[in-house]
Amino acid sequence: MRIDLLSVKPFEICSIRPPTENYSLTFRLTRNCYWNKCWFCPVYKFGARYSKRGIEEVKEDIRRAKLIDNILSEQGIGNNTYSYAGYSRVSELVERIKSANRDADNRDECDKEEISEDLDPGLVWFLPWFKDKATLEDSFNHILSWRMEGGKTCFMGDADSLILKPDFITEAIDQIKINFPSIQRFTVYGRTRSAARLRTLEDLKAYRKAGLNRVHFGIESGSDAVLKLVNKGVTRDEHIEGGIKTREAGLSCSVYVMPGLGGVKWWQEHAYDTADVLTRISPDYIRLRSLQVFPQTPLDEAMHNGEFAEASEEQVVREIRIIVEEIDADTEIMSDSATNLLNINGRLPDDRVAMLREIDQYLALSKRDKLLFSLESRVSSFAGQYGGLTRDISNALGPFIKKGGLDFSGISDTDIDDVIRLIRSKLMP
Ligand code: SF4
């Protein structure tokens, strides 16, 4: 096929999405988060503003994505099989397109997103996840990874697609299905408040009828005190109402909870109330995301001015223990995030005993062994999730790298704390 290089344009993708949507095709129905006030939340900041997109704009993105998909298909790149070679062929293609745009003096397709100089250096690491501008590289690589994973899933962002009327979602899904008929699962992020207050049960059923399969809710806590403390903008009753309504509409309900969010002061209330809300919603999936305090967030400020005291790793594990023990529902717990110290996964109620046993094994360790466990586990889960260690983490581990691997026998407790802190400072929520 002869490609009209100047007709190939980037489309906007959702860089923030659930881990199960890492290889999904994504479309932005809205941009960023209209609430954007949760104290712990680092995403959609740095000047990114909320906006609703018109359906024609979304359709144009679908058209652009389809053109890229057609090009890859005709070139035989990424046809359902994983291969590194696909990425280098995509790089060559993108280079050809950019070069044609440079020749045509079309700066828009050649420019990269600017990095603000005011950013905390600790935040620069997170920038690839916080991109706001569509680029050709990202668009091609996005379609490529979706194709290589079989092309079956689609995520429609950004932070709360439930604010969109059913007609809008229906039209978007219809267009996506027409252009990408292999897609079998459609998912969105939503706020429970929107499901509870903004949408009727009929609206939610209309989403389901349109083809939406699952809503991912960040509920974080079931405690009103904690929700208020972190300015979540939603109550536990709204969590419950929104979650139940979503399930009643036939949509799969996946919720994120944040052990540690109550800090030292509210930890017990946070754990017990969260277990209670989860019991009432009985979601299909509960995903654990242990709190990481990000630089330049209001929670970071609250920590520095003494308003919030961070929970220890052991205390966070105790909170998870309460949640696992107290939930009385048929649901699945998942630890699909490097933010968690322990990998607690299983179905409730069947796997409760096994999950508690794993937690108790950690809690029974001596103080020193807990630290060593944490260090080893943080190193390996970071490398697993991010495909290796960063230079600064490797440097910090340098003195302990021996022939047979890592040897922490001579490491001091302070050094362990420092390395753990460094690794945790790089974990995405
Ligand atoms: S609603 Fe979600 S995306 Fe928006 S500020 Fe809160 S945590 Fe962040």
Boltz pocket constraint, residues with backbone or C-beta under 6 A from the ligand:
constraints:
  - pocket:
      binder: B
      contacts: [[A, 33], [A, 34], [A, 35], [A, 36], [A, 37], [A, 38], [A, 41], [A, 42], [A, 43], [A, 44], [A, 159], [A, 191], [A, 218], [A, 232]]
      max_distance: 6.0
